[in-house]
């Protein structure tokens, strides 16, 4: 629905139907600081003050209803559609001999068990970067890593996902249904 409305009045959303001169190209890396076409700086090295991170984190946790449990606000908001679509996505991946690996990135001071871990673990491996949730230097705001944090996440993900990359190096046959 959003794309339909955007196609009718693209300027309301800052998009265009024609090739724009301010297009930065496919190689543009938004994990580094950059300027928007409006001239506003998006500072990926920004470190939010700890007191603001703490406040935002508490508000975020309260808004999600606290740790995951049925029925929580998180569950009501995301399920059953998330479970249905995620399960179907994994089924389609298996049909094409693709293993699905779930990756969870934490928000600042996110507590354990903020989501239905068992559901994802039953579908495939779940890599959880929870240990990267507590250093205020690594967060741009309570929900997003800054450049320092993304460097840590990249190193963590490289190490965590490496055991699953074997089939890419030595393909195995997949029995189709």
N, C-alpha and C positions, 0 to 999 in steps of 0.2 A: 504494500500500500504506500509506503514511504517513497519508494522509487517512482511509483505512478504519479504521486503528487509532485515530486521533484521534477519529473519530466514535463509537467504542465507549467510550472513556474520555477524554473531552475534558479533564477536570481535570488529568490527568497532564501535559498539554502547555500548561496555562495558558489554554485556550480554553473556550468555553461554547456550549451549544446555544441559549441564550436571549439576548436583547438585554441586554448588561451596562451597568450604570450608569456604569462607568468608560470607556465608549467615547468617544473624543475627536472623532469625526466624520470625514467624508470630506475635509474641508479641512485636516486636521492635517498639518503639515509636519515630518517627522522629520529634516530637514537642519539644524534648529535644536535647541538643547538642550531637553530635556524630562524630565519625571519619569515613571517607570513606575508602574503601579498599586501596586506594592509600596513606592513611595516612593524608590526608587533613582534618582539623577540620571544621565541619559545626556548627558554634556557634549560637545557637538559642537565646542566651542572648545578642547578638550583638545589639547595639543601633547606628544606622547610624547618623552622624552629621546632624543637622537640615538643614544647607545650602544645603547639598547633597540631602536630602529628598525634599526640595522645588524645586530644579532644576529638579530632576527626575519627580516630580509630574507635573510640568509645561510642560515638554517634553511629558509626557504620555497624558495629556489633549489635547495638540496640535496634537499629533499623532492620537487621536481618533476623531479629528475634533471639539472639544468643546462639549458643552451640546448637548444632543440627539435631533435631528430633522431630518425629512426626507427631502431630502436624505443626510445623513451624511456619513463620511467614516465608522463609526461604522455600520451603516445600510447596506452599500454596502458590507462590509466584512462579516457580520453575517446573513444577511437576503437575500433571503427569507428562506434559509434552517433552520436557528434557529427557526423561527416561525413555520414552517411546522413540524419539528421534535419535538419541545416542545409541540405543540398542540397534536400531535399523542401520545406522551408519556403520557400526561394527560388523553387522551381518553382510552389508555390501562390500566392505573391505575384505572380509574373509572369502567372499565369492571370487575376489580378484587376487587371492593369495597375499593379502596385505595385513600385517599385524598392526593393530591399533594400540598406541601407547598414550596414556593420559598424563598430562603435565599440569600440576597445580602450582601457581605462583601465589605467595601469600600477600596480604596487605600488611601494613605496619601494625605490629603487635597482634596479629590475628591469632586467636586461641586455637588450640587443637580442636578437631571435630566440628568445624564450621560448615561441613557439607557431608553428603552421604558417601563416605569413602568406600563402604562395602559395595555399594552399587557399581562404582567404577572398577574396583578391584576384581569384581566378578566378571567383568567384561574384558579386562586386559591389565597389563602392568600399569601401575600408577606411580609416577615420579612426583614427589612432593618436596618443594623447596622451603618447607616450614622453618628450617634452621636459619634462613636469611631474613626473617621478619622483624628483627629487633634493633638494628643499628640505624638510628635516625639519619646518619650521614648518607645512607643509601637510598633515601626516599625523597621524591619531588613533592609528593603529597601522601595522604594516608593510604591511597590505593595504587600508587605508581612508583616504581623504581626510577631514580634519576640515572644519569650516565654511570656513576660509580656503582650503583646497584645492578644495572644491566651488565656491566663487566663481570660482576660476581655471578650473576645468574647464567651468563654465557659459559663461564668456566665450569660451574656446577652442572649445567645441562650437558656439556660436552662429556664430562666424566660419567654422568648418570646414564646417558643414553647409549654410550659406547658398547655395552654388552649386547644391545639389541641390534647392532649394525652388522653382525656376522653374516646374515643372509644376503646383505647387499654385496658383500665381498665374495661369498660363495653361494650363489643361488641354489635353493633346494626346490625340488618339484612339489607342486601343490595338487592334491587330489581334489578335482572338481566334484561337486555334488551331482 
